[in-house]
């Protein structure tokens, strides 16, 4: 039972410390929508999504009003579209993206994820068709998000896919250059992608999931930051315990909302993802948590160690609070979406190389980083390969979501608005890995993948 002190504490976390349910995401299997006729398949996709998610937004709003808990986003994730579109006799996958966008608009959700392909071991014809359609698909839709998994600890890294994705990122930036490359903010390249991630842009409904499911993503960087203020000059044992206790309370709130949404929508409860997902709002920053631990500025020496503690303590606290913790559940470090990260990048303490080191110990990777528009496709592929290698060797999810700013150079600032925030364009080494990237083939899985 909750006592009065705990209730008042939770109210304070919501009112003053930016605690919220970042997203309620309904995952929907579209395997039953496969059809040789692409037009008929798209009709089935639209009909199924709008039937299953018809009441998703209203239910989220009702829970938000009744419980007084902010629910920022309502989203949908679907079966990786390459699996569905592959059954149709067509060379053009873009109509499938348009069908997803129409369905999302009808349901009133913020985003729909799953315009995706899983190619960690090789590409089918359907996978390649879908991947090559991504720039046009993201340019012609508003709410569709796309992801491609190019590696895993079990399979190694598909370097043909890595080479292709460098070009796709560049083409997506060019196709949406009139919106400062916004399409790239909806495109993420994974290693070890998970099937139950409720966060965009990487959400998709895995083939191991139920027909439909409710996943909830909770975020509370401001709450953790506030809690750590009581730990000044305390040893790291105390810091870790404080983060664990805070994560426990936040996760319990997420499970309450997930179970209630599950009941009202007559949809199985999947997981609670406790990821410290920051926003550009002051006080809602992962970087500020790290600085509260004693860093002068995020990115200085010691940052990776502090982030490792934070990520581990968040996971431990979440697991104690719920039997269904999943997704990514850790600390996100998207540069443009985190006020502290933006400041650290502006003052020079946070570099792309330091971000890469940090991704070895957190969720998820090089995220919402803006790079010069003249960066070559091969350099982007090299960055993807490096991140995939970190994920593969460490048996963790890593990702790259970078935005080449067409017509801009390092030091300029791009402003996307809203939750996507703004960010300085970060310099990236322009020495070319082209010869390495164009070798193709597969980087083999590490030894630990052979244990089982």
N, C-alpha and C positions, 0 to 999 in steps of 0.2 A: 504494500500500500504506500502511496505517496503521502508524505506529511506536508504541512503548510510551508515549511522552509523550502522543500524541494520544488513545490508548485511556484512559489514566488521567485525562486532562482531561475526556473525555466522561463517564466514570463520576462525576467530581466534579460535573459539570453536572447529572446526574440525581439524585445523592444529596443535594446541598447547595443547588442553585440552581433547583430547581423545574422543570427541563426535562422536558417530556413530549410525547407524541403526544396532542394534545387530542381528536382524533377520527379514527376510520376511518369514512367514510360511503360506503355503497353506493348509487349512483344507479340507479334502475330506471325504465324506460319503461313506462307503463301504457296507451299508445295502443291496444294490442291488446285491452284490456279494455273498450273502448267497446261499449255494447249499448243498444238501445232500452228494454229492461226494466231499470229501476234495481236491482232485487233481484238479477238475474243479473249485472249489471255489478259490484255490490259483492262477489258471490261470486268473480268472476274476479279482482278486485283483491286480495282476501284470499289466494286460492290462488297467484297469481303472486308476490306479495311473500314469502309464507312459503316458497315453493319456492326462489326465488333467494337469499334472505337466511337460509336455514335454518342455515348454518354460520358466519355472520358473527361472532357473539359468541364462539363457541368458538375460531375462528381468531384473533381478536384476543387472546383470553386466552392461547392457545398461544404466539403471537409475543411477547407481553409476558413470559411466563415464560421462554422460551428465550433471548431477547435481553437480558432485564433492563431493558427500556425501558417505562416506565409508559404505558399507553394508557387514557386517562381515560374516553372515551365511544365507544360503537359506535352508529352512527346510520344511518338510511335517508332518502333523498330520492327523491321521485317526480315524475312529470310534473305540471305545474300542473293541479290537479283540475278547474278550470273547463273545461278542454279535454276531459277524460274525461266528466265529468258532463253536459256539454252535449249529448252524443249520446243521453242517456236522456230519456224522456218523463215528467218529474217536476217538481214545483214545490219539492220539498224536497231540499236537498243534504246535510243533516245525516247521513243514513245512510252517505254516502260517508266522512265523517269518522269515524264509528263503525267502519266497515270498516278504515280505516287504523289506528285505535287498537287494534283486535283483532289485526291482523297484527303490529303493533309489540310488543304484549304477548306474542304467541306466539313471536316471534323473540328476545325478551329484550333489545331495544335500549333506549337511553335516551330517544331522541326520533325522530319521523318528521316530515319536512318536505315541504311540497308542497301543502298545502290553500291553493292560491294562484290568483291571477288576474293576467294581464298586460293592463293597460288604459291604457297610456300614450297611446294615440291615440283610444281610444273603448271603450265597453263593449258587449259582446253581451248578449243576454238571459241566457245561461248565466253570464257573468261577474257580472252584477248579482245573480242568484239566489245564487251562491256567496258573494259579498261580504256580502250581507244575512244570510246564515246563520252568519257567523263567530262572533258572540257566543254563540249557542246551541251551536255546534260545539265551541268551546274550553271552554265550561262543562261539557259532557257528556263530554269526553275528558281523558285524563291526559297522553298523549305526543304529541299532534298539534300541530304548529306551522304557522302561517299567515303568508303574505306577499302583498302586493299592490304591483305596480309601477305608479306613477301618472305617470311621466314619463321622458323620455330626451332625450339631446342631439339625436337625429335627429327626434323627434316633437314635442318641446315638453312642456308639462305639461297633463294632463287635469284641469281645475279642477272638473268635475262629480264626478270620482272623488275628488279631494282633499276636496271638501265632504262627500261620503258617508263617507269614511274618518274624518273627525273625529267624526262621529256613531257610527260602528262602534267606535272606540276607547272612547268614553264608554259605549256599551251593553255592551261586553265587560267593562269595569271593574265595571259594575253587576251583570252576570250572574255575576261571580266575586267579588263584594264580601265574601262569607264567607271568602274566601282572600286578602284584601287586594288584590284585583284581579289575581290571578296570571295570569289569561288574557291580560292585556296584555303580560306578559313573554314570551308565545309568539306575539306578533303584531308584525310589522314592516312599515312602509310605505316602499317603495324609489323611488328614481330611478336609472335605469341599472343595474337588477339584472343580475347575472351568472348564467350557466347552470350553473356548475360550483362553486358555493360549498358547502363541506362543513360550514359553521358554522350553527348554529341561532340565531335562529328563521327565518332567511331562506333556508335551503337548499331548492332544488327542482331537479329533473332536467330540463334544458332540452331543447327539441325538436331541437336540433342535436347532441345527445349520442347515444352508442351505446345499444344495447339495455340494457346494464348496464355499470357502470363503478365503479372504486374511486378515491375521492378521499381524501386525507389532509390533516388540518390540524395543523400543528405550532405550538407556542407556547413562547416562552422569554424573557419579560420579566426573570425573575430572572437568567438567564444574561447578558443584555445589561447589566443593572444592575451585575453583578459585574465584567464586563469593563471597564466605564467607570471603575471605581475606580482603574484603573492609568493613567488619562488626566488626573488632576487637574492643573489649571493649563496643560494642553496646548491648542494652538489647535484650532479646529473641524475642520481638515483631518485631524488625528489622530483626533478623535472619530468622524468619519464613516468613516474607514478601519477603526477598531476595530469599529464596528457592522457594517460590511460583512463583515469576516472572521468575526465571530461568527455572523451570519445564514447565511453560507456553510456553516459546520459544522453548524448546526441543520438546515438544509435537506437536507444530505446524509443526516443521520439519518432525516429524514422520507421521503426517497426510498427508502432501504433498506427501511423498514417497508412503504411503499406497494407496492414491487415484490414483496416477499415475500407480502403479503396477496393481491395480484393473482394470483400464481402458485398459491397454495394454494386460492383460491376460483375459479380458472379464469375470471377476470373481467378485462377490460382495465384497465390502469393509466391513470387520467385525469390528475390534477394533484396537486402538493403546494402547499398554501396555507400560506405562512409569514406568519401573522398573529400579532402580539404580543397575544394574548388574555389579559388578566390574570385573577386570581382574588382572592377576599378574603384569601388567605393572606399573611402578612407576608413581604415580599421578592419577591412575584410581581406587581409593579405597574408599569404604564406611567408613572404619575405620578412614581414614585420615580426612574425613568430620567431624566425631564425635570429633576427636581430635582438629580440627580447632575451634570447639565450646568451647574449654577450658579444655578438658580432657588431663591429662598427658599421658595416654595410654588407648586405647580402652579396655574395660573390667573393668576399675576401677569404683568405686561408682559414679553414675551420668550418666553412659553409657545408661541405659535403658530410662531415661528421655530425653536425647538428641536424641536417636533413635526414640522415640515416636514423638517428634516435627518434625524430618526430614520426617518420613513416612507420617504424616498428611499433611505437607506442600506440599510434592510431589503430593499427591492425589488431593489436592485443586487446585494446579496450573494446573494439567493435565485436570481436569474437566472444568476449565475455558477455556481451549484451544480447546477442541473437545467434540462433543456430543457423541462420540463413544470411550470413554476411558473404557477399560475393562481388561481382563486377571487378573493379580495379582496387578500390578501398586503399587509399594512401594519400599522399600529398601531391597535388598537381602544381606544376610550375610554369603556367602559360605566361609569357612575358607581357603581352598587351593587356591581359585581363587582371593584372595584379599591380596595384599602385606601388607597392614596395619594389617589385621587380622592375617596373618602369623607371623609378628613380635610380635604382642601382645601375641599370643600363645607361641612363643618361649621364651619371657621374663617372662611368668607366670601370666600376668595381665588378660588374657582371659582364662577362664576355661569352661568346658562343662556345669557346673551348671549356670554360668553367661550367656552363650549362650542361655540356655533354658529360662531364665528370659527375655532375649531380644526378643525371638520369640513371646512373648505375644503382642508385639507392632509393629511388622514389617512383611514383606514378606520374607521368608515363614517359615523357621524352622531351625532345626539342619541340616545344608547343607554342603556337601563335608567335613565332619569331619572324620578323620582317627583314628581308635581306635585299641587297641591291638588285635592281631589275635586270642588270646585264650579267648576272650570275649564270654560268652555263648550265645546261641540263646535266652534264657529267659531274660538275661540282655538287649539285643537288643530289644526284645518285650516290656520290661518295658519302655525303652526309647521311643518307638513308642507310647505306651499307654499314657505316660505323655504328649507328644506333641499333640496327638489327643485330650486329655482332655482340653488342652489350647485352641485349635481351636474350640472344641465343645462349651465350656462355653462362649467364647468370640465371637462366630459367625464369625470366620475368618478362612482363609485357613492356615493350618500348615502342615509341612511335615518333614520327616526324610530321609536323604540320607547319610548314613554312610558307611565307607569302613573298614571292619576288615582286618588288614594287617597280612596275614598269615605268621608266622615265625618271626614276629617283635614285639617289646615291646614298651611301652610308652617311648617317648624321641627320638626314631628313626625318620628319615625323609623319606617320600615317595615322589618321583617326577614323576608326570604323564605327564608333558610337555604340551605345548600349553596353551589353555584357562583353562585347568583343573588345571594347576599350580603344586605346591608342598606344603607339609604341615608336621608339626611335628605330631607324633602319640600322641593323647591326652589321658591322663588317664581317666578311667571311673570306678565308683564304682563297685566292683565285688561281693558285697553282693547280694545274689540271691533273685529275686522276683518270683521264679519258682512256688511256691504254688499259689500265686495270679494269675499268668498268666494262669495256667492250670485249673482254675475254669471254664473258658469258658463262654458262654452266652453273654449277652449284657449289657454294662453299659448304664443305661437309659438316654434319652435326658434331658437336663436341663429344668427348669420351663419356661424360656422365649420362648422355642420352642412351648409351648402350647397356646401362646397369640392369634395366628390367627386360 
